[in-house]
């Protein structure tokens, strides 16, 4: 077996929990094969470049092997290898996310209380 359906390979490589989820994501255009949108029945073989956009930035992997059965995670990890460019981009994005300030820290006192809301309305000129 040297080729397999894309949805079946994504399921066997543990990118998606079910084949139907893989089909949905492929249909939404979140999976590219060799830089082009693909259909679930598209056949992939060793050496193909698959881009999977589960989170941002997308993960680009090269197909190393094909399997029609879903095995344990360590075995599934051997079906593909992530490209060095993809690893660098994902690490850079993780670093930026880690260094970004927490948006909730800007809120010092939290939500306005009912009394605060009434004072705000009074200052704005809105009175009941």
ABEGO torsion letter per residue (X at the ends): XABBBAAAAAAAAGABABAAAAAAAAAAGABBBGGBBBBAABBBBBGBBBBBBABOBBBBBBBABBBABBBBAAAAAAABBBBAAAAAAAAAAAAAAAABBBAAAABAAEBBBAAAAAAAAAAAGBBX
